[in-house]
């Protein structure tokens, strides 16, 4: 096509419309989010309503929406600007939203750090050093690459003892969902140039199998308080199965991830993953179904569950000192801030003798209630998972009810109960109206039927004969014509219907007597009989109606009772959370809380700075306050010990900040106890003596400091000739009445200044009357 001269050429530029559409969708979603945030801020909310901020919930929003809808609480999916919510739900860690100033947060500060594999097993190793028989519920662990040389030596020794190669599993320190985990049988197979820290553990081969598959248990624990310590265990959990039948590791199958690992995020990609929704089938099952299966196999599940509870208690007590220090530095006491709670996931493996072994602790367990399903290559669709929903909805609901403000919770339940009673009253009124309407309809039908029987001013009483009836005319006895007509018609109808009388009795000479008899005696009897029959029918109908009403009332009552019972069950539903500490294991495991006392000493020597590390000055302060010089510990040895421990624990300091961490301080305390409190007994006894010595000196030092503080003394009153009268608080009426009594000039005050002047005088009760003033003046002269 030719173009005219001077016309500009238009070049069509190819654009990616999908990118533009996605950009527009994101922009529209952002605008909608801002509008909803504004609506949420301006919409008034009752004071008794419980509020939850889910703006940082991410993948946990689905289960939270179900729970909040069931509880009737208010959700803020875009946050709340002006006020703080009662509960803030974070998906990652406590620092995810630093603007929280009140309420409760579902994460503890420092929990993700202490639950990393290296830090967790270091803590457990230090506890095992003091309590070897109590902390034997996790496999032997090495920290790579720092302990690579020791790991190589230990592996060689184990191979010489067993005369066969042992298998070890290597896990990244901060890995999750089974990422980066592999098995090795030789130290040279360890990949150390990845720039990541790992833990190497002895692979547990003698495991318990169900249907020839390896599995582990996900047990949920809710930690609600650190001081005092309080946590709960969930009675329901999940069991995750491998997707290939288990065999002992060999060089051929050592790389079979779907055989040796039980992580759901890995096995869901397997072609043999079983998505069965039955309780006792599938690659993911509930904890109770697995326990029931073990019970059918003859295992003592009660004893197993008690062992798991003790494992959980010991692990939480082990990580408690670090959590208290982190909590103290992040949320110092006496300052406004939120309180915390957290849901933890314990991964536990069962050996063949049903001994539980701790694999790891997940500080942020997955709370998704859906599962992935690959529709086509590369396209994933999320479908509901009934097993996940059964476990996690109850867990989140009971955790929220556990930490919610009890005052608001009681008020909300009271208002709901009141609304429920109103609804029941409305239901009763509606059922009563319905029954009354039905009675009226039935009475109208009966009236219509009786009206049909009373047509033409007569009552038509049906008889057994198909073509006869008795007509009764109620007329006045004074009207003879009506009476004769009534007798004639009545006699004709009765004679017409009585065929036997026509055969037996003649009409002549006896017709009048027969009419009189029918008119006088049989008529009344028949009327009474028919009236009785009608009365009986009406009574039967009424009884039937009453029975129906009673049945309707009973059904409505039963339905209301059922609804009330359902509501009461919802309010008083048995929680899936069972308290572990302080009741019933506080007395049994109180002796294991030794390192908490060391943490208290560490916090005391840190000072008021918001840091979780102890500098050289703080370490010297610790030595001075605890009077370690009396035990022969000099200042030079204290400085050398501090430098050695700082070098030893430098690898635990990824931020490269100055100071000694708590675990390094604990190691230094153990070294001092070994040197100066050695008496040939166990390490536990030496550590107990050292801690008691330090605590007694710290208390004495605090007592001396308290006595040396300047104290305010009460000022003595000056001795005068007059008795001191203390100030008396009076009401305004009494003051004004006294004003009128003592000051006659003020009986008609000209302005408010006069009253204020008198009130100022009354503020000091040492006011001296004029007569006494003159007396003191003459006395002094």
Secondary structure, 3 states (H helix, E strand, C coil): CCCCCCCCCCCCCCCCHHHHHHHHHHHHHHHHHHHHHHHHHHCCCCCCCCEEEEEECHHHHHHHHHHHHHHCCEEECCCCCCCCCCEEEECCCHHHCCCCCCCEECCCCCHHHHCCHHHHHHHHHHHHHHCCCCCCCCCCEEEECCCHHHHHHHHHHHHHHHCCCCCEEEEECCCCCCCCCEEECCHHHCCCCCCCCEEEEECCCCECEECCEEEEEEEEEEEEEECCEEEEEECCCEEEECCCCCCCCCCCCCCCHHHHCCCHHHHCCCCCCCCCCCCCCCCEEEHHHHHHHHHHCCCCHHHHHHHHHHHHHHHHHHHHHHHHHHHHHHCCCCCCCCEECEEEEEEEEEECCCCEEEEEEECCCCCCCEEEEEEECCEEEEEECHHHHHHHHHHHHHHHHHHCCHHHHHHHHHHHHHHHHHHHHHHHHHHHHHHHHHHHHHHHHHHHHHHHHCHHHCEEEECCCCCCEEEECCCCCCCHHHHHHHHHHHHHHHHHHCHHHHHHCCCCCCHHHHHHHHHHHHHHHHHHHHHHHHHHHHHHHHHHHHHHHHHHHHHHHHHHHHHHHHHHHHHCCCCCEEEEECCCCHHHHHHHCHHHHHHHHHHHHHCCCCCCCECHHHHHHHHHHCCHHHHCCCHHHHHHHHHHHHHHCHHHCCCCCCCECHHHHHHHHHHHHHHHCCCCCCHHHHHHHHHHHHHHHHHHHHHHHHHHCCCCCCCCCCCCCCCCCCCCCCCHHHHHHHHHHHCHHHCCCCCHHHHHHHHHHHHCCCCCCHHHHHHHHHHHC
